Amino acid sequence: MRIWIINHYAVPEVGAAGTRHAVLARFLAEAGQEVTVFASALPDGRHVTCKVPEGRRYTDLVEGRVRFRFVRTNPYCSLAGRFRSMLAFRHGVARSTDGLDPPDVVIGSCVHLHAADAGRRLARSLGVPFVFEVRDLWPDTLVDIGALSRLHPIYIYLKYIELRLYRDASAVITLLPGMASYLQGHGIPEGRIWYIPNGVDTDLFPEPSPPPSGGPFTVSYFGAHGPANGLDTVVRAAALLKARGAPVRFRLVGDGNRKPALRDLAASLGLDNVAFLDPVPKRDLAPLAAESHAFVFHLTDMAVLRRYGISANKLFDYLLAARPVVFACASANNPVAEAGAGPSVPPEDPEALADAVASLVRTSEAERMAMGLRGRAWVREHHDLRRLAGRLAGHLANLV
């Protein structure tokens, strides 16, 4: 079976983010499928994943039976530029299929809707099934974070595209455990809804060992530094802990448009217990995780999370690393509580977050290790990407 996956932000496994489709593709290929992932050579407008030679529309990176086809898009530093990049990707995918054997099925993945729509258009032109993967509920998430109102012309335009994608999809993949009711309300029957959440390559982290003794209690965060992540709450919690004299330091590893403002906030508060590190490839996270005593997971309060839940890559990485996790998120599901892997507090509450971290500092090392091991066992049982790839392959085979 030949599978094409369209995802503007996909990166190979050596990348620092967005490796869901790279890992799924590797496991699908190991099971005998042939996978091509279409992605942007400039996924976030700044960082080049794979350089496209001058005069070419795309370039390829082939690993085994998996091909990444990187499509040329434009750099950007504004919302208007980002929108143009989305359109460039949609048009670029349509012009970048030469030399490939036709697929049996096309998966179009959102974020963003234009990438998913590129998949819909390809599938229609080739006469094969189209599968719509909903990784983020656009445009409603944009309303939740205050970027748009429901009366804005862009919201209405994006809503039209979303409804068209549902109408033309042979099946819909959802990553969120509570999305079935929303999808059924948009005319997708239960049998065409596939729950394939995010997960982890369980070989990513070796067997866990205790964190290093001595030095401060290290709380790490891996991932995006954007508006939805609300990391100003983490910085303010660090300030509270410093004022209390708690031996705690925070490491924020990653990048995003809020990172400069977060650095400025930490400087204005005179913090020496917060370190900002550059993003690293997922395969290089294990040493950073091993140096951590705990992790923090924070998202701002959003209606879409309270209604449909979460499926966050970074959270499953934390659990696999066998360290306690402070879960600061108002969500329909709570993987940390399900696993018994750490405390939960409301989002956007620096004092509650600081109290939760302080409670972990007071907890014995044996109990913290027990929390971590419970989280590791839970994520291996429920979010092993090899198993999830097998589930996806079964659905696709039945559809084709």
N, C-alpha and C positions, 0 to 999 in steps of 0.2 A: 504494500500500500504506500502510495506517495502522498505525503502530507505537506502542505504549505502553511506556514504560520506567519501572519502579518502583525508586527509589533514594532512601532516606531522606536521604542526605548529598549528593545532587547539588546543584550551584550553577550559575548562569549563568556565562558566560565572564568576566564582570566580577568574579567572586568570587575569593577568595584560595586556594581549594583545591577538589578534587573536580570538576574541569571535564571529565573524560573523556566523560561522556554529553552535555554541552552541545556539545562540539566534534564528537563523532560524529553527534549529531542535526543539527547545521548542515550537515555534509557529506552526510548522508542526504537532508536536505531539498533541497540543491542538486541532487541526483540525482533529485528528483521525489517523494520519500516525504513523508508527513505524520507528524510525530513529536510526541507529548506525553510530557513527563517529569514524573512525580509525585515531589515532594520535600517535605521538611519546611520550613516557614517558619522553624523554629528548629533547624537541623540538629545543632548540638553542645550544645543546651540553654541557650546563652547568647547567641549572636550571631544576630540576626534577618536572614535573607536577604531576605525580602519580607513586609511587614506585612500581616496578615490583618485586615480591618475587623471591628469588634465585631459580634457576632451572625452572622458568616459562618464557614463551615467551611473555606474555602479562598479563595485569590486567584490570579489568573492574570497571567503575564508572557508576552507574545507577541512573538517576534522572527522575522519572515518566516513560514516554514511550521513553525516550532518553537514549541510552547507549553510553558511551565513552569507546572504547577499546584502551588502551594505549599499544603500541608495544615497546618492548625493542630495543633500538639503542645504539650506542656507543658515549661516550663523545668525544669532539674534541677541538683543539685549533689552527687548521691550515686549509687551504683550502683543502688539501688532506684528512684530517680527516673529514671535512664536507662532502666531496664527498663520503667517505666510509659510513658515517652516512646515506646519501640519499639512497645508494644502500642497506644498512642494513634495512632501512624502507621498501623499495619496496619488498625485499625478506621476511621481517618479516610479512607484511600484508598478503601475500599469505599463510603463515603458521599459521595464527591467526584467522581463521574463524570457528573453531570447536565450537559446541554448539549453533550456530546461525541458525535460520530459513533462507532459501535462500531469497535474495532480489528480488524485482521486477525491480529495476533499480539501477545502480551504478554511482555515481558522483565522478570523479577524478579531484582534484583541484590542480592547479599550482599557486603558487610557491611550489615546484619545479617540473620539468617534470617527474622525477622518481616516485613521488607520484601519479601524474595523470596516469602514465603508469601502476602503480600497479592497479588502478581502471580499466583501459582498459583490463588488463590481467584477472582480476577477472570476469569482465562482460563477456568476451569471454568464459572463462571456465564454467561459469554458464548459458550461453545462454540467457542473459538478455541485455537490451539496456545499452549502455555506454554514459554518458554525460560528456563532457570535459569542466571544468570551468577554464577560463583564468583570473586569478587575477593579473598576472604580465607577460608581454610578453617576456618570455625566448625563445631563448637566446639573442634576440635583445636588451633588457634592459642591459644585461651584456656588450654589445658593447658600449652602450650610456654612461655608467659610467666608461668606460676605463678598464674594467676587462679583456676583450677579444678583439681580432680582428676577422674579418670575415674569415680570412685565418687560424685561429688557429684550430688544430684538435678537441679541445673540442667544439668549436662553431659548427663545421661541424657535430660532433656526436650528439650534442643537437638538432640541426636543423633537423636531420634525425628523432629523437624521436618526435619532435613537429609535423612534417608532417605526421608521422604515426598516431599520436593521432587525427589529423583532419580527416584523411582518415577513421578511424574506429569509429568515434563518430556518434551517432545517432542525437545528437544536441550539440551545443556549447553555454555555458553561458559566456557572457561578462559583465564585470563591467564597461567598458569604453564606453562613448557615441559615440565615433567616430570609433569603431572597425569594424563595419559592412563591410566596403569596404575591409579591410585587410582580413577578414574571407572569404568574397565572392571570393577574389582573390586566396584563397587556396581551393576553390571548395565547400565551405559550402553555400547552398542555403539560401535565406533570411528567409524562413519559419523555418529553423533549427537553427537560431540565436536568443537566448533569452537574453534580456537585463535585468539583475538583479543586479543593482548597490549595493554598500555598503549602509548601513543605520544605523539607531539607534533604540533602544528600547525607545520609547517616554516616558515611565514611569521612565527612568533612572534619569532624573533631575526634581526636583519639580518645581512648579511655581516660576519664577524668582523674585528676589528682588534686589534692588540696591546694588552695592558693598559697602564695609565698607568705611566710610569717615575718613579722616585723614590718615597720613602715605603716603608712596610713591605710585605712579601710577604703578600697578602690571600688567605686561604682561607675560602670561603663555604659555608654550609649553608642550603638552603631546605627548609622542610617542617615536619612535626609534631615536637613536643617531648613524646613519650610514652615509656612504659616500654620498648617494643620498639625505639625509636631509640637508646637507650643513649648519650645525648649527654654523660653524665658522663665517658665515655672521652675525648671530644673536649676537654672542659674540662681534664681531667688532662693530656692531651697538650700543651695550651697552656701549662700550668704547667711541664712539662718543658722546652719550647722556650724559655720565658722564663728558666728557670734556666741554660740553655746560652748565653743572650745572643743567640739567633737573632732576626733582624728579621722576625718573623711575627706577624700578628694574625688572629683568627678572627671571622667575623660569622655569627651564628646567627639566621636570619630565619624567623619563624613563631610558632606558639603551641601550647600543649598543657598537660596537667595537671602535667608535670614542670618546666615553665619556672621557677616560683618557686624550686624546690629547686636548679635549675641556677644561677640567679642567686646564691643563698646560697652554693653551693659555690665559685663564682668569687670571691665576696667573701671567703670564709674563706681562700682560697689567695692573696689579695692580687693578683689578676690585673687588669692594665690592658690586656691584649692580647686580651680577649674582649668583643665587643659583642653585645647582644641586641636585635634589631630586631623591630618588629611585623610581622605578615604583610601581604603586599601582593598585589593581584590578579596573576594570571599574566601578563597583558598588560603589567604594569609591572616585570617581572623583568629585562628586557633591560639597562637601565642598571646595575642591581646586578651582573648577570653580567659586564658589560663592565669593571667596576671590579675584578673578581676576577682573581687570578693562577691559582687552582686551586679545586677543590671537594673536599669530603669527603663520602663516602657511608658511613654506619655503621648496622648493625642488630645487635642482640644475637644470640648464638648460639642458634638455634632449629632443632629437628629438622625442622620443616615446610619450612624454607628449604633445608636440606641435602638433603632428599628430593625436593622438587618445584621448587625454584628461585624466582626473583624476577621481578617485572615492575613496577618502581617508577617512577611518573611523574617524580619529582624527578631520578632518575638520567638519564632521557632528556633532560630539560631541560638538565642539566649538559653532556651530550655535544653537544647542539645548539648550546650557547653556545661551543663550540670552545675549551674550557679543559681541562687535565689533571684527572683525577679520581683521588683516593685511594680505593680500594675496600676497605672494612673490613667484610667480610661473609663468612660461611661458607655458600655457596650452591651448589646443583647447577649453576647457570650463572653466568658471569661476563662480563657485557656489556663491561666495561672492558677485560678481557684480550682478548676477542674482537676488539675494535676497536683494540687497541694504543694505548689512550688514557690510560695511567697505571699506577702501581704498585698491587699488591694486598697486603693484610696481614690477619692474623687479627682478628676482632672482639674487643672488650673487652680490648685490649692497648694502653694509652696509650703505652708506650715504642716499640712497633712503628709506631704511627701517627705519633708524633713523628719517628721516623727517616725514614719515608716522605716526610713534608712537608719535612724538612731536605734530603733528596736532591733534591727538586724545586727547592728554593731554589738548590742548587748546579748544577742543570741549565741549560744555555744557553737563552736566550729562544727561539732558533730551534728547538731540539728540543722545548721546551714547546709552541710553536705547532704543530709537526708532530703532536704527540700530540693536541692539540685538534682539528686539522683531520681527522685520522683518525677521531676519535670522531664528529665532525659528519657525515662522509660515511657512516659505518656506521649512525648512527641514521636518517638520511634514507633509506637503502636498506631498513632492516628495520622501522622503527617510525613511518612516516609515517601519521598518523591518516586522511588522505584515502584512502590505499590500504586501510587497515584498514576504513574505513567501506564501501568498495566490496566488500570480502570479506564483511562482515557482511550487506550488502544482498543479495548473491548467495545466501548461505545461507538468509536469511529468505524470499526469493522461491521458492526450491526447496521450502522447508517449507510455505509457504502454498499 
